[in-house]
Amino acid sequence: MYYKFDCEDKEHGRAALILYAVYKSRDKTSSVAGKETWDRFSAYIKAACLKSENTAQFVQELCHKTKTNSIKPLYLDDGAPVALAGTHDLIVSDDFKNYRLDVLADDNLMELFKKESIYLLMLVRERIQRERTEQNDEDND
């Protein structure tokens, strides 16, 4: 399990994390809702890949298509400790957000977005379902 996704490859976890963060950060007016949510999201991923040369451009295009004005750091959190970029000192504070710039700058993920988008979407959907189940279990306690 990487980045809270049920996969055995760190790169797939990183790519799924980006899709998850964009999906969860989308505006309420986004067309990524309703019965055709995942069909639309899949199409937007493919369109963003066509217009992008790197991961940063891909995220920009995907955010534009899904009406995501900004990615909320909450959805990039994987529970791991945060380290300062220069010194690698661990930061222990709830006030410090990890923006996962390393993931957003990983251009190796572009091949995964292009060739394995359905698998990545399934990882995202599985995580969302697992989180809902966990939340329902907590609500019933």
Secondary structure, DSSP 4 states (H G I P E B T S, - for coil): -BTTBS-S-HHHHHHHHHHHHHHHH--TT-SS-STTHHHHHHHHHHHHHHT-SSHHHHHHHHHHHHT-SS--GGGG--SPPEE-TTT--EE--TT-----HHHHT-TTHHHHHHH-HHHHHHHHHHHHHHHHHHHHHHHH-
